[in-house]
């Protein structure tokens, strides 16, 4: 079975970016309280569904090569 490393996953990077945007929105007073988090939650949900639909390869953690 072909697996890719976690850092090659578009879904993981999309979620990390969404977290950073939501966090930055909450740490600034430029937006009404909670607005950025609500919008980020909506965008992340839709984005995750779309990315899941196009996913073809599983992710895995690096495994030891068995040489000790």
C-alpha atoms as an extended CHARMM CRD file, in Angstrom:
* protein
*
        68  EXT
         1         1  UNK       CA              0.0000000000        0.0000000000        0.0000000000  PROA      1               0.0000000000
         2         2  UNK       CA              1.3760000000        3.3880000000       -0.9950000000  PROA      2               0.0000000000
         3         3  UNK       CA              1.4740000000        5.9720000000        1.7910000000  PROA      3               0.0000000000
         4         4  UNK       CA              2.6880000000        9.5300000000        1.8710000000  PROA      4               0.0000000000
         5         5  UNK       CA              4.2710000000       11.3910000000        4.7690000000  PROA      5               0.0000000000
         6         6  UNK       CA              1.9760000000       13.5400000000        6.8990000000  PROA      6               0.0000000000
         7         7  UNK       CA              3.6250000000       16.7400000000        5.6580000000  PROA      7               0.0000000000
         8         8  UNK       CA              2.5910000000       15.8980000000        2.0880000000  PROA      8               0.0000000000
         9         9  UNK       CA             -1.0960000000       16.0240000000        3.0050000000  PROA      9               0.0000000000
        10        10  UNK       CA             -3.0620000000       18.9640000000        1.5960000000  PROA      10              0.0000000000
        11        11  UNK       CA             -5.7330000000       18.3630000000        4.2390000000  PROA      11              0.0000000000
        12        12  UNK       CA             -3.3050000000       18.7200000000        7.1350000000  PROA      12              0.0000000000
        13        13  UNK       CA             -1.7770000000       21.9240000000        5.7010000000  PROA      13              0.0000000000
        14        14  UNK       CA             -5.2460000000       23.3130000000        4.9990000000  PROA      14              0.0000000000
        15        15  UNK       CA             -6.2130000000       22.7010000000        8.6290000000  PROA      15              0.0000000000
        16        16  UNK       CA             -2.9970000000       24.2450000000        9.9530000000  PROA      16              0.0000000000
        17        17  UNK       CA             -3.6070000000       27.3530000000        7.8230000000  PROA      17              0.0000000000
        18        18  UNK       CA             -7.2150000000       27.5300000000        9.0280000000  PROA      18              0.0000000000
        19        19  UNK       CA             -6.0900000000       27.2800000000       12.6420000000  PROA      19              0.0000000000
        20        20  UNK       CA             -3.5930000000       30.1120000000       12.1550000000  PROA      20              0.0000000000
        21        21  UNK       CA             -6.2150000000       32.3320000000       10.4920000000  PROA      21              0.0000000000
        22        22  UNK       CA             -8.7610000000       31.6460000000       13.2460000000  PROA      22              0.0000000000
        23        23  UNK       CA             -6.1880000000       32.2420000000       15.9720000000  PROA      23              0.0000000000
        24        24  UNK       CA             -4.9630000000       35.4710000000       14.3710000000  PROA      24              0.0000000000
        25        25  UNK       CA             -8.5490000000       36.6640000000       14.0240000000  PROA      25              0.0000000000
        26        26  UNK       CA             -9.1950000000       36.0810000000       17.7080000000  PROA      26              0.0000000000
        27        27  UNK       CA             -5.9860000000       37.8380000000       18.7710000000  PROA      27              0.0000000000
        28        28  UNK       CA             -6.8200000000       41.0640000000       16.9350000000  PROA      28              0.0000000000
        29        29  UNK       CA             -9.5330000000       43.6260000000       17.5920000000  PROA      29              0.0000000000
        30        30  UNK       CA            -10.0230000000       44.3370000000       13.8710000000  PROA      30              0.0000000000
        31        31  UNK       CA            -13.0170000000       41.9980000000       13.6960000000  PROA      31              0.0000000000
        32        32  UNK       CA            -16.0400000000       41.5150000000       15.9660000000  PROA      32              0.0000000000
        33        33  UNK       CA            -15.4120000000       38.8260000000       18.6020000000  PROA      33              0.0000000000
        34        34  UNK       CA            -15.9870000000       35.3380000000       17.2550000000  PROA      34              0.0000000000
        35        35  UNK       CA            -16.6060000000       36.3550000000       13.6160000000  PROA      35              0.0000000000
        36        36  UNK       CA            -13.3290000000       35.0390000000       12.2250000000  PROA      36              0.0000000000
        37        37  UNK       CA            -13.6940000000       31.7720000000       14.1420000000  PROA      37              0.0000000000
        38        38  UNK       CA            -17.2250000000       31.2590000000       12.7600000000  PROA      38              0.0000000000
        39        39  UNK       CA            -16.1420000000       31.9370000000        9.1900000000  PROA      39              0.0000000000
        40        40  UNK       CA            -12.9950000000       29.8110000000        9.5690000000  PROA      40              0.0000000000
        41        41  UNK       CA            -15.0800000000       26.9500000000       10.9530000000  PROA      41              0.0000000000
        42        42  UNK       CA            -17.4100000000       27.0920000000        7.9660000000  PROA      42              0.0000000000
        43        43  UNK       CA            -14.5660000000       27.2930000000        5.4200000000  PROA      43              0.0000000000
        44        44  UNK       CA            -12.6260000000       24.4890000000        7.1450000000  PROA      44              0.0000000000
        45        45  UNK       CA            -15.6670000000       22.2100000000        7.1370000000  PROA      45              0.0000000000
        46        46  UNK       CA            -16.3480000000       22.7060000000        3.4330000000  PROA      46              0.0000000000
        47        47  UNK       CA            -12.6380000000       22.5090000000        2.5780000000  PROA      47              0.0000000000
        48        48  UNK       CA            -12.1770000000       19.2720000000        4.5160000000  PROA      48              0.0000000000
        49        49  UNK       CA            -15.1320000000       17.6690000000        2.7540000000  PROA      49              0.0000000000
        50        50  UNK       CA            -13.7930000000       18.6800000000       -0.6610000000  PROA      50              0.0000000000
        51        51  UNK       CA            -10.2500000000       17.5440000000        0.1280000000  PROA      51              0.0000000000
        52        52  UNK       CA            -11.5620000000       14.2210000000        1.4400000000  PROA      52              0.0000000000
        53        53  UNK       CA            -13.4130000000       13.6600000000       -1.8160000000  PROA      53              0.0000000000
        54        54  UNK       CA            -10.2150000000       14.0320000000       -3.8630000000  PROA      54              0.0000000000
        55        55  UNK       CA             -7.9280000000       12.0950000000       -1.5070000000  PROA      55              0.0000000000
        56        56  UNK       CA             -6.3880000000        9.0100000000       -3.0830000000  PROA      56              0.0000000000
        57        57  UNK       CA             -3.3790000000        8.2360000000       -0.8760000000  PROA      57              0.0000000000
        58        58  UNK       CA             -3.2380000000        7.4270000000        2.8270000000  PROA      58              0.0000000000
        59        59  UNK       CA             -0.8420000000        9.2250000000        5.1170000000  PROA      59              0.0000000000
        60        60  UNK       CA              1.4660000000        7.5340000000        7.5820000000  PROA      60              0.0000000000
        61        61  UNK       CA              4.2120000000        8.2970000000       10.0280000000  PROA      61              0.0000000000
        62        62  UNK       CA              7.8270000000        7.6530000000        9.1910000000  PROA      62              0.0000000000
        63        63  UNK       CA              8.6650000000        4.0900000000       10.1920000000  PROA      63              0.0000000000
        64        64  UNK       CA             12.0470000000        2.8500000000       11.3600000000  PROA      64              0.0000000000
        65        65  UNK       CA             13.9320000000        0.8970000000        8.7240000000  PROA      65              0.0000000000
        66        66  UNK       CA             14.4040000000       -2.0700000000       11.0620000000  PROA      66              0.0000000000
        67        67  UNK       CA             18.1750000000       -1.8060000000       11.2820000000  PROA      67              0.0000000000
        68        68  UNK       CA             18.4730000000       -1.4990000000       15.0020000000  PROA      68              0.0000000000
